[in-house]
Amino acid sequence: MQLLPDGARNHTKAVKVTGSPSCKRTGPANPGNTRAMRQILLSTAKILVSAALLYLALRKTDFSDLVSRLDLASVGWIILAVIVVLLQALAAALRWREISADCGAPLTIIQAVRYIMIGSFFNQTLPSSIGGDAMRLWLVGRGSAGWRAAAYSIFVDRAIGLIALAVMIVASLPWSYRLIGDPHGRLALLFVDFAALAAGAGFLVLGRLPWLWLKSLRGMHHLHRCSVITNHALFSRDRGWRIAALSLLIHVLAVVVAWCVARGIAAPIRFSDVFLLIPPVMLIIMIPVSIAGWGVREASMALAFSYAGLPTHEGINISLLFGAAFFVVGAFGGLVWIFSAEKAEKDLRP
């Protein structure tokens, strides 16, 4: 056996060690893969939440009773509900168009309506309503406005909708207290509404603070800028009243949709009851923990109806048909997406 000097032996060992496949250095995890895995886990969690809440809400539901109450007159009321959802989409497009102009992302009426309809489709097919917002962001951001202006327009649009809904619920509290006699129900209503109102008020105040250091904080300058845009949009003499009126109209139309489906199954519910109970439920389902609000809406409706002393199963029935009306409009939005120029361009990209 041939002996090697110590230096040669060390060099040989070094070559063998570094050349060994088992000792190759592995780089840091791919951020894209980590983000994708996180998104998959989040989507799975939302699917499980929707399934669990739907099971809890529907386990005692008599579907045969619901089906037996559907007749030709019911179809007419449900078609009317779908038409009202389409009108709500139009009102949402008009409001978004007003807001996007302040954000530097101007839209035509046709563009706004098309993008809202496409967003409604992705709201129904992706976990939570954030899927529709992400699609609207892509549709606007890919144009000349840029991603920042597109993101601002959608964030401000959501914030104004939340503020309008919270104000609407606060304004109806005296009548809600007459309807909801349960002390736990009253406390839950106060907590949910004033939490949303406090968040909205704090967001508006942020844009009026004179502290310059807010703009230098990481991420805070974007929130500050959105707050400034929201203040300008809501309190503008020229367009503020239009944005406020459209925001309230959107929520009132949601109440009308619920009233139409209630009439479709001849539920013993007054319009005033629906007007007082639907807005708090709509506020709760803004929390992105389920797919298109399914499960959360049914559980919230059952709880709201029980607090008001109304038949719980009627709340679940109304919620199911309410969701079905929005699902139909989402299907129309899917057709708009399938035949859109944006989808054709996306499919042609490698």
C-alpha positions in Angstrom: 0.0 0.0 0.0 1.4 3.4 -1.0 1.7 5.9 1.8 0.8 9.6 1.2 2.0 12.6 3.0 -0.3 14.1 5.6 -1.1 17.1 3.5 -2.0 14.9 0.5 -4.2 12.7 2.7 -6.0 15.7 4.1 -6.5 17.1 0.6 -7.9 13.8 -0.6 -10.3 13.6 2.4 -11.5 17.1 1.6 -12.1 16.2 -2.0 -14.1 13.1 -1.0 -16.1 15.0 1.6 -17.0 17.9 -0.6 -17.7 15.7 -3.6 -20.0 13.4 -1.7 -23.6 13.8 -2.9 -24.9 13.3 0.7 -23.0 16.3 1.9 -24.1 18.8 -0.7 -25.3 22.1 0.7 -29.0 22.8 0.4 -30.1 26.4 -0.2 -32.9 28.1 1.7 -36.5 26.9 1.0 -38.1 28.5 -2.1 -40.3 31.4 -1.0 -42.7 30.6 -3.8 -43.2 27.0 -2.6 -43.6 28.2 1.0 -46.2 30.7 0.0 -48.1 28.2 -2.1 -48.1 25.6 0.7 -49.4 28.3 3.1 -52.2 29.2 0.7 -53.1 25.5 0.2 -53.3 25.0 4.0 -55.4 28.2 4.4 -57.8 27.2 1.7 -58.1 23.7 3.2 -58.9 25.3 6.6 -61.6 27.4 5.0 -63.1 24.4 3.3 -63.2 22.5 6.6 -64.7 25.5 8.4 -67.5 25.8 5.7 -68.2 22.1 5.9 -68.3 22.0 9.7 -70.6 25.0 10.0 -72.9 23.7 7.2 -73.1 20.4 8.9 -74.0 22.0 12.3 -76.5 24.3 10.7 -78.1 21.8 8.4 -78.1 18.6 10.5 -81.7 19.2 11.7 -83.0 20.9 8.5 -86.0 19.3 6.8 -85.1 19.6 3.1 -88.3 17.8 2.1 -90.3 20.6 3.7 -88.2 23.2 1.8 -88.6 21.5 -1.5 -92.4 21.0 -1.0 -92.8 24.8 -0.5 -91.2 25.6 -3.9 -93.7 26.1 -6.7 -94.2 28.2 -9.8 -94.7 31.4 -7.7 -91.5 30.5 -5.8 -89.6 30.4 -9.1 -90.8 33.9 -9.9 -89.6 35.3 -6.5 -86.2 33.6 -6.9 -85.8 35.0 -10.4 -86.6 38.4 -9.0 -84.0 37.8 -6.3 -81.4 37.1 -9.0 -82.3 40.3 -10.8 -81.9 42.2 -7.6 -78.4 40.7 -7.1 -77.6 41.9 -10.6 -78.7 45.4 -9.7 -76.5 45.1 -6.6 -73.6 44.3 -8.8 -74.3 47.3 -11.0 -74.4 49.6 -7.9 -71.2 48.0 -6.7 -69.6 48.7 -10.1 -70.7 52.4 -10.0 -69.3 52.9 -6.5 -66.0 51.2 -7.4 -65.7 53.4 -10.5 -66.0 56.5 -8.3 -63.4 55.2 -5.9 -61.0 54.0 -8.5 -60.8 57.4 -10.1 -59.5 58.8 -6.8 -56.9 56.0 -6.6 -55.5 56.8 -10.1 -57.1 53.7 -11.7 -59.9 55.1 -13.8 -62.5 52.6 -15.2 -65.3 52.9 -17.6 -68.7 51.7 -16.6 -68.4 48.7 -18.9 -65.1 47.7 -17.4 -66.3 48.1 -13.8 -69.4 46.0 -14.4 -67.4 43.3 -16.2 -64.8 43.1 -13.5 -67.4 43.0 -10.7 -69.2 40.1 -12.5 -65.9 38.2 -13.0 -65.1 38.9 -9.3 -68.5 37.5 -8.3 -67.6 34.3 -10.1 -64.3 33.9 -8.3 -66.0 34.7 -5.0 -68.0 31.5 -5.5 -65.2 29.3 -6.7 -62.3 30.3 -4.5 -62.2 30.2 -0.7 -63.6 33.4 0.8 -64.6 36.6 -1.0 -60.9 37.6 -1.2 -60.6 35.5 -4.4 -62.9 37.9 -6.2 -60.9 40.9 -4.9 -57.6 39.2 -6.1 -59.1 38.8 -9.5 -60.2 42.4 -9.7 -56.7 43.4 -8.6 -55.2 41.4 -11.5 -57.6 42.8 -14.0 -57.0 46.4 -13.1 -53.3 46.1 -12.2 -52.3 44.6 -15.5 -53.3 47.8 -17.2 -51.6 51.2 -17.2 -52.9 52.1 -13.7 -50.4 49.7 -12.1 -50.7 47.3 -9.2 -50.5 49.9 -6.4 -53.5 52.0 -7.7 -55.5 48.8 -8.3 -54.8 47.5 -4.8 -55.8 50.9 -3.3 -59.0 51.0 -5.2 -60.1 47.6 -4.0 -59.0 48.2 -0.4 -60.8 51.5 -0.2 -63.9 50.0 -1.8 -64.0 47.3 0.9 -63.4 49.8 3.7 -66.2 52.1 2.6 -68.6 49.1 2.3 -67.7 48.1 5.9 -68.2 51.6 7.3 -71.6 52.0 5.5 -72.8 48.7 6.8 -71.7 49.5 10.4 -73.4 52.9 10.3 -76.6 51.2 8.9 -76.7 48.8 11.8 -76.1 51.5 14.4 -78.9 53.6 13.0 -81.3 50.7 13.3 -80.3 49.7 16.8 -83.4 51.1 18.6 -85.7 48.9 16.4 -83.2 45.9 16.7 -83.5 46.0 20.4 -87.3 45.8 20.2 -87.0 42.7 18.0 -84.1 41.0 19.8 -85.2 40.4 23.4 -82.4 37.9 24.3 -79.7 39.7 26.3 -76.9 37.6 24.8 -78.2 38.5 21.3 -78.2 42.2 22.1 -74.7 41.9 23.5 -73.4 40.1 20.5 -75.0 42.6 18.2 -73.4 45.5 20.1 -70.0 43.9 20.1 -69.9 43.0 16.4 -71.3 46.4 15.2 -69.2 48.6 17.4 -66.1 46.6 16.7 -66.7 47.2 13.0 -67.6 50.9 13.6 -64.5 51.4 15.7 -62.3 49.8 13.1 -63.8 52.1 10.4 -63.5 55.2 12.5 -59.9 54.4 13.4 -59.1 53.9 9.8 -60.6 57.3 8.8 -58.8 59.1 11.7 -55.5 57.6 10.5 -55.6 59.6 7.3 -56.2 62.9 9.2 -53.2 62.5 11.7 -50.5 65.1 11.0 -47.6 62.8 12.1 -45.2 62.5 9.3 -43.4 59.5 10.8 -46.5 57.4 9.9 -45.6 57.6 6.3 -42.1 56.2 7.0 -43.2 53.0 8.7 -43.0 49.9 6.7 -46.4 49.1 5.2 -48.1 51.9 7.3 -47.7 54.4 4.5 -49.9 52.3 2.2 -52.6 52.1 4.9 -52.2 55.9 5.5 -52.6 56.6 1.8 -55.7 54.5 1.6 -57.2 56.3 4.6 -56.5 59.7 2.9 -58.2 58.4 -0.3 -61.2 57.1 1.8 -61.6 60.5 3.5 -61.5 62.3 0.2 -64.0 60.0 -1.4 -66.5 60.1 1.5 -66.3 63.7 2.4 -66.0 65.2 -1.1 -68.7 67.7 -1.9 -68.9 66.5 -5.5 -69.0 62.7 -5.1 -69.2 61.9 -1.5 -73.0 61.8 -1.4 -73.0 59.5 -4.4 -70.6 57.0 -2.9 -72.5 57.1 0.4 -75.8 56.6 -1.3 -74.5 53.7 -3.5 -73.0 52.1 -0.4 -76.3 52.1 1.5 -78.1 51.0 -1.6 -75.9 47.9 -2.0 -76.7 46.8 1.5 -80.4 47.5 1.1 -80.5 45.4 -2.0 -79.0 42.5 -0.1 -82.0 42.9 2.3 -84.4 42.9 -0.7 -82.8 39.7 -2.0 -83.4 37.9 1.4 -87.0 39.3 1.4 -87.6 37.9 -2.1 -86.5 34.4 -1.2 -88.4 34.6 2.0 -91.5 35.4 0.0 -90.7 32.6 -2.4 -91.1 30.0 0.4 -93.9 31.9 2.1 -91.9 32.3 5.3 -93.8 34.0 8.1 -91.3 36.8 8.2 -91.9 40.6 8.0 -89.8 42.9 5.8 -88.8 44.8 9.0 -87.5 41.6 10.5 -85.4 40.9 7.5 -84.2 44.5 7.3 -82.9 44.3 10.9 -81.4 40.8 10.9 -79.7 40.6 7.5 -77.1 43.5 7.9 -75.5 42.0 11.0 -75.2 38.7 9.3 -73.7 40.4 6.2 -71.2 42.0 8.6 -70.2 38.6 10.1 -69.7 36.9 6.7 -67.2 39.6 5.7 -64.7 37.6 7.9 -62.9 35.5 5.3 -63.1 32.1 7.1 -65.2 30.1 4.6 -66.1 29.6 1.0 -68.3 32.5 -0.3 -69.8 32.8 3.2 -71.3 29.3 3.1 -71.6 27.8 6.6 -70.9 31.1 8.4 -74.0 32.6 6.8 -76.3 29.7 7.7 -75.0 29.5 11.3 -75.3 33.2 11.7 -78.9 33.3 10.3 -80.0 30.5 12.5 -78.5 32.3 15.6 -80.0 35.7 14.6 -83.5 34.2 14.1 -83.3 32.3 17.4 -82.3 35.5 19.2 -85.3 37.3 17.6 -87.7 34.6 18.6 -88.3 33.6 15.0 -88.3 30.0 13.5 -84.6 29.0 13.3 -85.3 26.7 10.3 -86.7 29.6 8.3 -83.5 31.5 8.8 -81.5 28.6 7.4 -83.9 28.2 4.5 -83.7 31.9 3.6 -79.9 31.7 3.9 -79.6 28.7 1.5 -81.8 30.4 -1.1 -80.0 33.7 -0.6 -76.7 32.0 -1.3 -78.2 30.2 -4.3 -79.2 33.6 -5.8 -75.7 34.8 -5.5 -74.3 31.5 -6.9 -76.5 32.0 -10.1 -75.1 35.5 -10.6 -71.6 34.1 -10.0 -72.3 31.6 -12.8 -73.2 34.5 -15.1 -69.9 36.1 -14.1 -68.1 32.8 -15.1 -69.6 33.2 -18.6 -68.3 36.8 -18.7 -64.9 35.5 -17.7 -64.8 32.6 -20.2 -65.6 34.9 -23.2 -63.5 37.9 -21.9 -60.5 39.2 -23.8 -58.5 39.0 -20.6 -58.9 35.2 -20.3 -58.1 34.7 -24.0 -54.9 36.8 -23.5 -54.0 34.9 -20.3 -54.5 31.5 -22.1 -52.2 32.6 -24.9 -49.3 33.4 -22.6 -46.7 30.6 -22.2 
